[in-house]
Amino acid sequence: MNGAGHVRYTYRLRVSSTGLSWLGAEWARCRWVWNECVAVSRKLNGLNRPDGQKAACGPAEPDEMLTQARQSMAWLREGASVPQQQTIRDVAKSRAKALKDIGAGLPMRQRAGMPRTKRKREALPTLNYTRRGFRLKDGRLHLAGGLVLTVVWSRDLPSAPTSVRAYRDSLGHWYASFVVEAATEPLPATGAVIGIDWGVRETATTTSDEHDLPHAEHGRTAASKLARYHRMMARRRTPKYTPDSAGYKRAGRAAAKVSKKIVRQRQDTARKWAKSIVRDFDHLAVEDFRPRFLARSTMARKAADAAIAAAKTALIEMARKHGRAVHLVHPAHTTMDCAQCGARAKHRIPLSERTYTCTACGTVSPRDRNSARVMLVRAGLNPAGADLVSPGVC
């Protein structure tokens, strides 16, 4: 079997009280390193090179700073150097991504922001270890520094992990996320193809009536319960710069539990749908849709509940795992083109108009279904066209 790339396998950790204090101390050191690197990055933001570009901030300078800091601070030396070095690389990667988006001219709402300082009461702990910073022995996770953690092995690792991330979620649960080289598990060939169009009313509309993904509305189902806990948090909120009350923490934990359940329901729905798609079709023509702009529209809440990004990610990962071909199609003008003759409408079709009517050939079909067929045509997978023609370009 051929490799399917690197994937993450996540497992729950059973952490003792001693382990919790150790992980908390290790996170405090990594958070200090992160904040120091952010301070250096902010200083460099105002410095330009002779060619007008921003001054570089790679891991070399912070690495030297970390070496000096570990020599002068016994508290920092008590922790392992591996997660601290990985923290430096995470800051450099975050800053490089932000500068790349700025250089590409992306608008403010679409580009990644510069790395910010992590506050003690707000940031969730996360520790990254490379291959030399951990090992698996007798089914337990041994981290650099001498900490041994019990892993709840819900499934076997397909290969030896190359790195691991230990992190805590909003509920206080600890997890270990291993990066492994996964092998492809090919499914029997079917010779079938499918086009997929994303939407808000229906999360996914396909060229097959049996494989549409309806809007599950998991968030709407739990909205009243979540709003109740948010009101409890608002009533029990303490003044700024004062510790949170016990009642506020309980309400926050209850709200986080409901939110976590919604996320898991969305992921479960998306994975089951993706598995059915991958099982029945060899080639997938998928709209390369980025729903971020919907967050500023009147459909923000319904679009967020649809979890289009989660469904798209699950579909691509499932296709890669089982060796199916995914063709990402640019979404421009997919609602204006006719899948039958390739003609393009002269005006943008409003969202309220749910039926597509071609003025050139007279084809009438549901708007989203026509868009799904356009995905097939643009990907060169149209089963009705032997010459694999693409829509006309105006």
C-alpha positions as CSV (number, residue, x, y, z in Angstrom):
1,M,0.0,0.0,0.0
2,N,1.2,3.5,-0.8
3,G,1.5,6.1,1.9
4,A,-1.4,8.5,2.4
5,G,0.7,11.3,3.9
6,H,1.0,12.4,7.5
7,V,-2.1,12.3,9.7
8,R,-2.9,12.9,13.3
9,Y,-4.1,10.2,15.7
10,T,-5.5,11.7,18.9
11,Y,-6.0,9.8,22.2
12,R,-7.2,10.8,25.7
13,L,-4.7,11.0,28.5
14,R,-5.1,9.9,32.1
15,V,-3.1,12.4,34.1
16,S,-2.5,12.1,37.8
17,S,-2.3,15.1,40.2
18,T,1.5,15.0,40.0
19,G,1.3,14.9,36.2
20,L,-1.1,17.9,36.2
21,S,1.3,20.0,38.2
22,W,4.3,19.0,36.0
23,L,2.4,19.7,32.8
24,G,1.3,23.1,34.2
25,A,4.9,24.0,35.1
26,E,6.1,22.9,31.7
27,W,3.4,25.0,30.0
28,A,4.3,28.1,32.1
29,R,7.9,27.9,30.8
30,C,6.8,27.4,27.2
31,R,4.3,30.3,27.5
32,W,7.2,32.5,28.8
33,V,9.3,31.5,25.8
34,W,6.3,32.3,23.5
35,N,5.8,35.7,25.0
36,E,9.5,36.6,24.8
37,C,9.5,35.6,21.1
38,V,6.4,37.7,20.4
39,A,8.1,40.7,22.1
40,V,11.1,40.2,19.7
41,S,8.8,39.9,16.7
42,R,7.0,43.1,17.6
43,K,10.3,44.9,17.7
44,L,11.2,43.7,14.3
45,N,7.8,44.7,12.9
46,G,8.9,48.3,12.6
47,L,12.3,47.4,11.1
48,N,12.6,47.1,7.3
49,R,15.3,45.7,5.2
50,P,17.0,47.8,2.4
51,D,14.6,46.2,-0.2
52,G,11.6,47.4,1.8
53,Q,10.6,44.0,3.2
54,K,10.0,43.2,6.8
55,A,13.0,42.1,8.8
56,A,13.3,38.3,9.1
57,C,12.6,36.6,12.4
58,G,13.7,33.0,12.0
59,P,14.4,30.6,14.9
60,A,18.1,31.4,15.0
61,E,17.9,34.6,17.1
62,P,15.3,33.2,19.5
63,D,17.3,30.0,19.9
64,E,20.3,32.0,21.0
65,M,18.1,34.0,23.4
66,L,16.7,30.7,24.8
67,T,20.2,29.3,25.3
68,Q,21.2,32.4,27.3
69,A,18.0,32.4,29.3
70,R,18.4,28.7,30.3
71,Q,21.9,29.4,31.4
72,S,20.9,32.3,33.6
73,M,17.5,31.0,34.9
74,A,17.3,27.8,36.9
75,W,13.5,27.8,36.7
76,L,13.8,27.6,32.9
77,R,16.4,24.8,33.1
78,E,14.1,22.7,35.1
79,G,12.0,22.1,32.0
80,A,12.8,20.1,28.9
81,S,14.4,22.0,26.1
82,V,12.5,20.2,23.3
83,P,9.0,21.9,23.8
84,Q,10.7,25.2,24.4
85,Q,12.5,25.0,21.1
86,Q,9.3,23.9,19.4
87,T,7.6,26.9,20.8
88,I,10.1,29.1,19.1
89,R,9.5,27.4,15.8
90,D,5.7,27.8,16.2
91,V,6.1,31.6,16.7
92,A,8.3,31.8,13.6
93,K,5.8,29.8,11.5
94,S,2.9,32.0,12.7
95,R,4.8,35.2,11.9
96,A,5.9,33.9,8.5
97,K,2.2,33.0,7.6
98,A,1.1,36.5,8.6
99,L,3.8,38.2,6.5
100,K,3.0,36.0,3.6
101,D,-0.7,37.0,3.7
102,I,0.3,40.7,4.0
103,G,2.6,40.3,1.0
104,A,-0.2,38.7,-1.0
105,G,-2.4,41.7,-0.4
106,L,-5.2,39.9,1.4
107,P,-7.7,42.0,3.2
108,M,-7.5,42.3,6.9
109,R,-10.4,39.9,7.6
110,Q,-8.9,37.1,5.5
111,R,-5.2,37.2,6.5
112,A,-3.6,35.6,9.6
113,G,-2.7,38.0,12.3
114,M,0.8,38.4,13.9
115,P,1.4,36.1,16.9
116,R,0.0,37.5,20.2
117,T,1.0,37.1,23.8
118,K,-0.6,34.2,25.6
119,R,-2.3,35.1,28.9
120,K,-2.1,32.9,31.8
121,R,-5.9,32.6,32.5
122,E,-6.9,32.5,28.8
123,A,-4.5,30.4,26.8
124,L,-5.0,26.6,26.7
125,P,-1.8,24.6,27.4
126,T,-0.2,22.8,24.4
127,L,3.3,21.2,24.4
128,N,5.0,19.9,21.2
129,Y,7.6,17.2,21.2
130,T,9.8,16.0,18.3
131,R,11.1,12.4,18.0
132,R,13.9,13.0,20.4
133,G,11.6,14.4,23.1
134,F,9.3,11.4,23.7
135,R,9.0,7.6,23.4
136,L,6.4,4.9,23.8
137,K,7.2,2.1,26.2
138,D,4.8,-0.5,27.5
139,G,1.9,1.4,26.1
140,R,2.7,4.6,28.0
141,L,3.9,7.9,26.8
142,H,7.3,9.0,28.2
143,L,8.0,12.7,27.8
144,A,11.3,14.5,28.0
145,G,11.9,15.5,31.6
146,G,10.8,12.2,33.1
147,L,7.0,12.5,33.0
148,V,5.1,9.2,32.2
149,L,1.5,9.5,31.0
150,T,-1.2,6.8,30.6
151,V,-2.7,6.8,27.1
152,V,-6.2,5.5,26.4
153,W,-5.5,3.5,23.3
154,S,-8.9,3.5,21.5
155,R,-7.1,2.3,18.3
156,D,-3.7,1.2,17.2
157,L,-1.1,3.5,15.6
158,P,-0.5,2.6,12.0
159,S,3.2,3.4,12.3
160,A,5.8,4.8,14.6
161,P,4.9,8.5,15.4
162,T,7.3,11.3,14.4
163,S,6.0,13.9,16.9
164,V,3.4,14.3,19.5
165,R,1.4,17.2,20.9
166,A,0.1,17.1,24.5
167,Y,-2.7,19.6,24.9
168,R,-5.7,20.4,27.2
169,D,-9.1,21.4,25.9
170,S,-11.7,23.8,27.4
171,L,-13.1,21.1,29.6
172,G,-9.8,20.4,31.3
173,H,-9.2,17.0,29.5
174,W,-5.7,16.2,28.3
175,Y,-5.0,14.6,24.9
176,A,-2.0,13.3,23.0
177,S,-2.0,13.9,19.3
178,F,0.5,11.8,17.4
179,V,1.7,12.5,13.8
180,V,2.1,9.3,11.9
181,E,2.7,8.1,8.3
182,A,-0.7,6.5,7.3
183,A,-1.0,3.9,4.7
184,T,-3.7,4.0,2.0
185,E,-6.6,1.6,2.4
186,P,-7.9,1.3,-1.2
187,L,-11.6,0.5,-1.8
188,P,-13.0,-1.4,-4.7
189,A,-13.3,0.7,-7.9
190,T,-16.8,1.7,-8.8
191,G,-16.2,3.7,-12.0
192,A,-18.6,6.4,-10.7
193,V,-18.0,10.1,-10.4
194,I,-19.9,12.8,-8.3
195,G,-20.0,16.6,-8.1
196,I,-20.4,18.3,-4.8
197,D,-21.7,21.9,-4.2
198,W,-21.7,23.5,-0.8
199,G,-24.5,25.6,0.5
200,V,-26.3,26.8,3.6
201,R,-29.8,25.5,3.2
202,E,-28.3,22.1,2.3
203,T,-24.8,21.6,3.6
204,A,-23.9,19.6,0.4
205,T,-25.8,19.1,-2.7
206,T,-24.5,16.4,-5.1
207,T,-25.3,15.0,-8.5
208,S,-26.7,12.0,-6.7
209,D,-30.0,12.4,-4.8
210,E,-29.1,9.7,-2.3
211,H,-25.8,11.4,-1.2
212,D,-26.9,14.9,-0.3
213,L,-25.9,16.2,3.1
214,P,-28.8,17.9,4.8
215,H,-28.3,20.7,7.3
216,A,-28.2,18.8,10.6
217,E,-28.8,21.9,12.8
218,H,-26.8,20.6,15.8
219,G,-26.1,24.1,17.0
220,R,-29.8,25.2,16.7
221,T,-30.9,22.2,18.7
222,A,-28.5,23.1,21.6
223,A,-28.9,26.9,21.2
224,S,-31.3,27.4,24.2
225,K,-29.2,25.3,26.6
226,L,-26.0,27.1,25.5
227,A,-27.7,30.6,25.8
228,R,-28.8,29.6,29.4
229,Y,-25.2,28.9,30.4
230,H,-24.0,32.1,28.8
231,R,-26.5,34.1,30.8
232,M,-25.3,32.4,34.0
233,M,-21.7,33.4,33.1
234,A,-22.8,37.0,32.5
235,R,-24.5,37.2,35.8
236,R,-21.5,35.7,37.7
237,R,-18.8,37.6,35.9
238,T,-16.3,39.3,38.2
239,P,-14.7,42.7,37.7
240,K,-11.6,42.9,35.6
241,Y,-8.3,41.8,37.1
242,T,-10.0,39.8,39.8
243,P,-10.2,36.0,40.0
244,D,-13.2,34.2,38.5
245,S,-15.8,33.0,41.0
246,A,-16.5,29.3,41.5
247,G,-20.0,29.8,40.0
248,Y,-18.6,31.5,36.9
249,K,-16.2,28.6,36.4
250,R,-19.0,26.0,36.7
251,A,-21.1,27.9,34.2
252,G,-18.2,28.2,31.9
253,R,-17.5,24.5,32.1
254,A,-21.1,23.7,31.4
255,A,-21.1,25.9,28.3
256,A,-17.8,24.4,27.1
257,K,-19.3,20.9,27.5
258,V,-22.3,21.8,25.3
259,S,-20.1,23.4,22.7
260,K,-17.8,20.4,22.7
261,K,-20.7,18.1,22.1
262,I,-21.9,20.2,19.1
263,V,-18.4,20.1,17.6
264,R,-18.3,16.3,17.9
265,Q,-21.7,15.9,16.5
266,R,-20.7,17.9,13.4
267,Q,-17.5,15.9,13.0
268,D,-19.4,12.6,13.3
269,T,-22.0,13.6,10.8
270,A,-19.4,14.8,8.3
271,R,-17.2,11.7,8.6
272,K,-20.2,9.3,8.1
273,W,-21.3,11.3,5.1
274,A,-17.7,11.4,3.7
275,K,-17.3,7.6,4.1
276,S,-20.5,7.0,2.1
277,I,-19.3,9.3,-0.7
278,V,-15.8,7.7,-0.8
279,R,-17.3,4.2,-0.7
280,D,-19.5,4.7,-3.8
281,F,-17.5,7.0,-6.0
282,D,-14.0,7.0,-7.5
283,H,-13.6,10.7,-8.5
284,L,-14.9,13.6,-6.5
285,A,-15.4,17.0,-8.1
286,V,-15.6,19.3,-5.0
287,E,-16.2,23.0,-4.9
288,D,-13.2,24.7,-3.4
289,F,-15.4,26.8,-1.2
290,R,-14.1,29.0,1.7
291,P,-17.0,30.0,3.9
292,R,-15.1,32.6,5.9
293,F,-16.9,35.5,4.2
294,L,-20.2,34.2,5.4
295,A,-19.3,35.1,9.0
296,R,-20.0,38.8,8.1
297,S,-23.3,38.1,6.4
298,T,-26.8,37.7,7.6
299,M,-26.4,33.9,7.2
300,A,-23.5,33.8,9.7
301,R,-25.2,31.7,12.4
302,K,-26.8,29.2,9.9
303,A,-23.6,28.9,7.9
304,A,-21.6,28.3,11.1
305,D,-24.0,25.6,12.1
306,A,-23.7,24.0,8.7
307,A,-20.0,23.4,9.4
308,I,-19.0,23.4,5.7
309,A,-15.3,23.6,6.4
310,A,-15.5,20.5,8.7
311,A,-17.4,18.5,6.1
312,K,-15.0,19.5,3.3
313,T,-12.0,18.6,5.5
314,A,-13.5,15.2,6.4
315,L,-14.2,14.5,2.8
316,I,-10.7,15.3,1.6
317,E,-9.1,13.3,4.4
318,M,-11.4,10.3,3.8
319,A,-10.7,10.4,0.1
320,R,-6.9,10.5,0.7
321,K,-7.2,7.6,3.2
322,H,-9.0,5.4,0.7
323,G,-7.1,6.4,-2.5
324,R,-9.9,8.3,-4.2
325,A,-9.2,11.3,-6.5
326,V,-10.4,14.7,-5.4
327,H,-10.7,17.5,-7.9
328,L,-11.0,20.9,-6.2
329,V,-13.0,23.3,-8.5
330,H,-12.8,27.1,-8.2
331,P,-16.3,28.4,-7.1
332,A,-16.3,31.4,-9.4
333,H,-19.5,31.6,-11.5
334,T,-20.6,28.1,-10.7
335,T,-24.1,29.3,-10.0
336,M,-24.2,31.2,-13.3
337,D,-23.0,28.5,-15.7
338,C,-25.3,26.0,-17.3
339,A,-24.1,22.4,-16.9
340,Q,-25.9,21.3,-20.1
341,C,-24.6,23.7,-22.7
342,G,-21.9,25.8,-20.8
343,A,-23.6,29.1,-21.3
344,R,-23.2,31.8,-18.6
345,A,-26.0,34.0,-17.3
346,K,-25.5,37.7,-17.9
347,H,-26.4,38.7,-14.4
348,R,-25.7,37.2,-10.9
349,I,-28.6,35.0,-9.7
350,P,-30.0,36.1,-6.3
351,L,-30.0,33.6,-3.5
352,S,-33.8,33.8,-3.2
353,E,-34.0,32.2,-6.7
354,R,-33.7,28.5,-6.1
355,T,-34.3,27.3,-9.7
356,Y,-31.8,27.7,-12.5
357,T,-33.2,28.4,-16.0
358,C,-30.7,28.6,-18.9
359,T,-31.7,31.3,-21.4
360,A,-29.6,29.6,-24.1
361,C,-30.8,26.0,-24.1
362,G,-33.9,26.3,-21.8
363,T,-32.7,23.7,-19.2
364,V,-34.5,24.0,-15.9
365,S,-33.1,22.4,-12.8
366,P,-32.6,23.1,-9.1
367,R,-30.0,25.8,-8.6
368,D,-27.6,23.8,-6.4
369,R,-28.0,20.6,-8.4
370,N,-27.0,22.5,-11.6
371,S,-23.9,23.8,-9.7
372,A,-23.0,20.3,-8.7
373,R,-23.1,19.2,-12.3
374,V,-20.9,22.2,-13.2
375,M,-18.3,20.9,-10.8
376,L,-18.2,17.7,-12.9
377,V,-17.9,19.6,-16.2
378,R,-15.1,21.8,-14.9
379,A,-13.2,18.8,-13.5
380,G,-13.4,17.1,-16.9
381,L,-15.6,14.3,-15.4
382,N,-18.9,15.0,-17.1
383,P,-20.2,11.5,-18.0
384,A,-22.6,12.9,-20.7
385,G,-19.8,14.7,-22.6
386,A,-17.4,12.4,-24.4
387,D,-15.2,15.3,-25.5
388,L,-15.1,16.6,-21.9
389,V,-15.9,20.2,-22.8
390,S,-15.7,22.9,-20.2
391,P,-18.2,25.8,-19.8
392,G,-17.7,28.8,-22.1
393,V,-15.7,31.7,-20.8
394,C,-17.2,35.2,-21.4
